[in-house]
Amino acid sequence: MMAEVYNAPELKCIYCKSECPIGKELPIATEAGNIEGITVRMLSGLEDEKIDKIQKTLLRIAEDGKVEAAEREELKEMVQSLDGVYKAITELRMMAERK
């Protein structure tokens, strides 16, 4: 695989983001920043207060076993909040894959 030959794991993500219909819709990073920036973005998204709010909201939405129309916007906001963490994780993964 070219990503391995060139020691450039970001090539896989760039391909997914630009060529794959599914990958185009995912919050995938296409380049790895520096470790400081990745750490700040990831830990900022994982603050106890934010995670507690997400946990409580998700439990409240899920407790009756269905997602009501009024709850869909809250769910969408939660997912968007977690997308930033997901993207930082893909950056961290790219950095870890480099040799």
Buried (B, 14 or more C-beta within 10 A) or exposed (E): EEBEEEEBBBBBBBBBBEEEEEBEEBBBBBEBBEEEEBBEBBEEBEEEEBBEEBEEBBEEBEEEEEEEEEBEEBBEEBEEBBBBBBBBBBBBBBBEBEE
